[in-house]
Amino acid sequence: MNFRRSAAALAAAVAVIGSAAPAVADTSAGPSPSSPALPAGLYGTTDPQYDGVWRQSLALLAQHTVEVRPAAKAVDWLTGQQCADGSFAPFRAEPGKACDAKLMVDTNSTAAAVQALAALGGHDTVTGKAVSWLKSVQNKDGGWGYTPGGPSDTNSTSVVIGALAAVGQKPESVVKDGKSPYDALLTFALPCSGDGAGAFAYQPDKKGELAANADATAAAVVAALGQGMAPKGNAKGAEARCEDSGKPGPDRAAANGASYLAQAVAKDGHLTSSLPGSTDQPDFGNTADAVVALAAQSGPAQAQKPLKWLEKNSEAWAKQSGPAAYAQLVFAARAAGADPRDFGGVDLVERLNATGPAPQAAKSDSPFGVWWTVGVFLVAGVGIGFLLSGRKKQGQS
């Protein structure tokens, strides 16, 4: 999701550039003998240098949405990645060592960690420090860039909006120089006339012009609705239409963006990406994000065509890409009303869980709680004791 336009894309790109059909890596056996040992508690088997915190955050958030309790050491690994000032880097190989100026921290990793830890609960100190840091690096236009001080972009602003919402703060109230995150987000929205009608751009080009970007649009639609990476489908959603009505507000911009996405997937059921030196290919990750955005804005019915395409075609991609990909599919299935445990015959939850430490045991389904259950056994034990005692006395009489 949002982060793919930044450093994490480097790792994924290596696997696909120059190959029309990427080979599927078997990640179930863990890293190869020549690979460095991965940290205990981390999800995925690839080098976490560019995406460790991101993929961990998505994995934990996805588990939470399907009522799976993540392993304690997986949560501890994520919280242990935080710097003293509240920020997160993509990966810290030595979390016991203080963060310094050489470590590149970023808004995307920080905001993703906030969303995951806020959902799990019990991490207010960590999320509070992270949100304070995010506010401290907010740009004067109200938005955020990938790195502190960098120009605002749609994806980074969107993932931070999701983090603010996750901790119960209203994004419109987080203001810098009179500008809110929504003010920044709307500057990237294209009008309903011309190419890319209703879409969002990632950033203006060197001439200040905007070009439609499907990844940015999917992120912006959900953010404009004031939600994070794992929203539920909008039960009251209606067909998205692009309408210019003066200066659009966030709700109007979300509907316009969903209209663009609906048209983009209408023909083939998926979005397309292109890399230098290779032919255009289906973009599985952005398609999953589009499903989430369409369902969040217009309701699950509007997301069925790309959802069905993912059910039929995404298994090899997710297996190769690892925990973040499985998480994206879980988010898409949940938002569009599908079963993540039977997604085109694939149990996404089981596959996700297998990429990292085993989750904690499920909570008891008993409405009375564990101590009531223990009490029943104790009473039963006392009863058996009286029964045996009575039988012994009868035998002695």
Disulfide bonds with the S-S distance in Angstrom:
Cys83-Cys99 2.00
Cys192-Cys242 1.98
